[in-house]
Amino acid sequence: MDLHKVRKSSKEQQRIADLLAMMPAGRLVLDVGARDGYISCLLTSSFEHVVALDLERPQIGHERVTAVAGDVTCLRFPDNSFDTVLCAEVLEHIPSPLLRKACDEIARVARQHVLIGVPYMQDIRVGRTKCCLCAKANPPWGHVNVFDENRLRGLFPRLALERVSFVGKKKSRTNCLSAFLMDLAGNPFGVYDQEERCIFCGAKLEPPAEIGLPQRVLARAAFLIRRVHEPFTSPHPNWLHALFVKHGLAPDDKSRVA
């Protein structure tokens, strides 16, 4: 995946602009899942200093951004270390047994606010891939969790939901029969340009070297059935952004919310 190209897309710019508009100003912010540091650098317009965290230490050349390696399920920071914690495009990747722990850690190190960004009601059957090593079906981009407002509230029970924003619009849904047929076909047209590896064995996901006639017939049938189903599918937002605030926050602190 060409992340530089993705950053320039109108959809990505819309997503990032909405996150920044919701971001309260402060002294210190933690950007969980910083990747290339693009958003981390933009956050310097609202914060004196930014800590950019990812599983591997990001390479970021900005004097007010400190890049660190770390795991969101075990953050090595004291309680209430950051005015705000931003976690966008991360929670959908966290294995379900560790999701609650990750959210607890985010809430623990935040002193005032937590801003979460996740795909909204994503149908993770669309764009599935097949691992050539373990032969298991993988969700697109390694997304193993699906979110709506209620699920996010439940993951942060000790925080108050201050503001919610829905960004973008899509109509990307399938149905059980189409998904079943595409799995039988080996998911030859999945999202194979993703950086994420197989969630089961860790192998790099590669498209099939060739697609036989039976697989083509099954995939074609899956596409046709999905097309028949599409007129009955309503469009919905692409992303959900939720700003949480810690209970008992002083009125003066609340007034800082954008």
C-alpha positions in Angstrom: 0.0 0.0 0.0 1.3 3.4 -1.0 0.6 5.3 2.3 1.8 8.6 0.7 -0.9 8.3 -2.0 -3.5 7.3 0.5 -2.8 10.4 2.6 -3.5 12.6 -0.5 -6.9 11.1 -1.2 -10.0 13.2 -0.6 -11.5 10.5 1.8 -8.4 10.4 3.9 -8.1 14.2 4.0 -11.8 14.4 5.1 -11.2 11.8 7.9 -8.1 13.6 9.2 -9.7 17.0 9.1 -12.6 15.8 11.2 -10.3 14.3 13.8 -8.3 17.5 14.0 -11.5 19.6 14.3 -12.6 17.4 17.3 -9.2 17.6 19.0 -9.0 19.7 22.2 -5.9 21.8 22.6 -3.4 21.0 25.3 0.2 20.6 26.3 0.9 16.9 25.7 -0.9 14.4 23.4 -0.3 10.7 22.7 -0.9 9.5 19.1 -1.5 5.7 19.3 -0.8 4.0 16.0 1.2 6.9 14.5 2.5 4.9 11.5 4.3 7.5 9.3 3.7 10.3 11.7 1.6 12.4 9.3 -1.1 13.1 11.9 1.4 13.4 14.7 3.0 16.3 13.0 -0.3 18.0 12.4 -1.1 17.7 16.1 1.7 20.1 16.9 -0.6 22.9 15.9 -2.8 22.1 18.9 -0.2 20.7 21.4 3.1 21.8 22.7 4.5 18.2 22.3 3.4 15.0 20.7 4.4 11.4 21.6 3.9 9.2 18.5 3.6 5.5 19.3 3.5 2.4 17.1 4.6 -1.2 17.4 7.8 -0.3 15.6 9.3 3.2 16.4 8.1 5.6 13.7 10.6 7.6 11.7 9.5 11.2 12.3 11.7 14.2 11.8 9.9 16.9 13.9 11.4 18.7 16.8 8.2 18.6 18.8 7.3 14.9 18.1 8.9 12.1 20.1 8.6 8.7 18.4 8.5 5.6 20.6 7.8 1.9 20.1 5.1 0.4 22.2 2.0 -1.7 22.5 -1.4 -0.2 23.2 -2.4 -3.2 25.3 0.5 -2.4 27.7 1.4 1.3 27.6 4.6 2.1 29.6 3.4 5.5 30.9 2.1 6.5 34.3 -1.6 7.2 34.9 -2.8 10.6 33.6 0.3 11.2 31.6 -1.3 12.9 28.6 -3.8 15.7 28.3 -5.4 13.8 25.4 -4.9 10.4 23.8 -5.7 9.9 20.1 -6.3 6.4 18.9 -7.5 6.3 15.3 -7.5 3.4 12.9 -6.1 1.1 15.5 -8.8 -0.6 17.6 -10.2 -2.5 14.6 -6.9 -4.4 14.4 -6.7 -5.4 18.1 -7.5 -9.1 18.7 -10.8 -9.3 20.5 -9.5 -10.9 23.7 -7.1 -7.9 24.1 -9.5 -5.1 23.0 -10.8 -4.3 26.5 -7.3 -4.1 27.9 -6.2 -1.7 25.1 -9.1 0.6 25.8 -8.4 0.4 29.6 -4.8 1.4 28.9 -5.8 4.3 26.7 -8.2 5.6 29.4 -5.6 5.1 32.1 -2.9 7.3 30.6 -5.3 10.1 29.5 -5.7 13.0 32.0 -8.6 14.7 30.3 -9.7 13.5 26.9 -9.7 10.4 24.6 -10.4 10.7 20.9 -11.2 7.4 19.1 -11.5 6.9 15.4 -12.8 3.6 13.9 -14.5 2.3 10.8 -18.3 2.5 11.3 -20.3 -0.7 11.0 -17.8 -2.1 8.5 -18.8 -5.3 6.7 -15.5 -7.2 7.1 -16.7 -9.9 4.7 -16.1 -7.5 1.8 -12.6 -7.7 0.4 -11.5 -10.8 2.4 -8.3 -12.5 1.4 -7.0 -16.1 1.5 -3.6 -16.9 3.0 -1.6 -19.0 0.6 0.2 -20.6 3.6 -2.5 -21.6 6.1 -5.4 -21.3 3.6 -7.6 -19.3 6.0 -9.8 -16.4 5.1 -8.6 -13.1 6.4 -10.7 -9.9 7.0 -9.7 -6.9 4.9 -6.8 -4.9 6.3 -6.7 -7.1 9.3 -9.8 -5.6 10.7 -11.1 -8.1 13.3 -13.6 -5.8 15.2 -16.7 -3.9 14.1 -17.9 -0.8 15.9 -20.9 1.5 16.4 -21.6 4.1 19.1 -22.9 1.6 21.7 -19.9 -0.7 21.4 -17.5 2.2 21.9 -19.4 3.5 24.9 -19.2 0.0 26.4 -15.4 -0.1 25.9 -14.9 3.1 27.8 -17.3 2.7 30.8 -15.4 5.1 33.0 -15.4 8.0 30.5 -18.2 10.2 29.4 -19.0 10.5 25.7 -18.6 14.2 24.9 -19.1 14.3 21.1 -19.6 11.9 18.2 -18.9 12.6 14.5 -19.7 10.5 11.4 -17.4 10.9 8.4 -17.8 9.9 4.8 -20.4 7.7 3.2 -20.2 4.2 1.7 -22.4 1.4 0.5 -20.0 -1.5 0.8 -22.0 -4.5 2.1 -22.5 -8.0 1.0 -24.7 -10.9 2.1 -24.2 -14.4 3.5 -24.5 -16.2 0.2 -22.2 -13.9 -1.7 -19.6 -14.1 1.1 -19.9 -18.0 1.1 -19.4 -18.2 -2.6 -16.4 -15.9 -2.6 -14.8 -17.9 0.2 -15.3 -21.1 -2.0 -13.6 -19.2 -4.8 -10.6 -18.5 -2.6 -11.3 -14.8 -2.3 -9.2 -14.0 -5.4 -10.2 -10.4 -5.6 -9.5 -9.4 -2.0 -7.5 -6.5 -0.6 -4.0 -8.0 -1.3 -2.2 -4.7 -1.4 -2.6 -4.3 2.3 0.4 -4.2 4.6 -1.2 -6.4 7.3 -0.2 -10.0 7.3 -2.3 -13.1 7.9 -3.9 -12.8 11.3 -3.6 -16.6 11.8 -0.1 -17.5 10.8 1.6 -14.1 10.1 2.4 -14.9 6.4 2.4 -12.1 3.8 -0.9 -12.1 1.9 -0.4 -12.7 -1.8 -3.0 -12.9 -4.5 -3.3 -16.3 -6.2 -0.9 -17.0 -9.0 -3.7 -18.0 -11.2 -7.5 -18.3 -11.0 -9.0 -21.4 -12.4 -12.4 -21.6 -14.2 -14.3 -23.0 -11.1 -13.0 -20.1 -9.0 -14.0 -17.6 -11.7 -17.5 -19.0 -11.9 -18.0 -18.9 -8.1 -16.6 -15.4 -7.9 -18.8 -14.2 -10.7 -21.8 -15.7 -9.1 -20.9 -14.0 -5.8 -20.6 -10.6 -7.6 -24.0 -11.0 -9.3 -25.8 -11.9 -6.1 -24.2 -9.0 -4.3 -25.3 -6.7 -7.2 -28.9 -7.9 -6.8 -28.7 -7.2 -3.1 -27.2 -3.7 -3.4 -30.4 -1.7 -4.2 -31.7 -2.9 -0.8 -28.6 -1.7 1.1 -28.6 1.8 2.6 -25.5 3.9 2.6 -23.9 4.6 5.9 -20.9 6.6 7.3 -17.4 5.4 6.6 -15.9 6.4 10.0 -17.0 7.0 13.5 -15.1 9.5 15.7 -15.9 9.7 19.4 -14.5 12.2 21.9 -14.6 11.0 25.5 -13.9 13.0 28.6 -13.0 11.8 32.1 -15.7 11.9 34.7 -15.4 14.7 37.2 -13.4 17.0 34.8 -13.4 20.6 36.0 -15.6 23.0 34.1 -12.6 25.0 33.0 -11.1 21.9 31.5 -14.3 21.0 29.7 -14.4 24.4 28.1 -11.2 23.5 26.2 -13.1 20.9 24.1 -13.2 22.2 20.5 
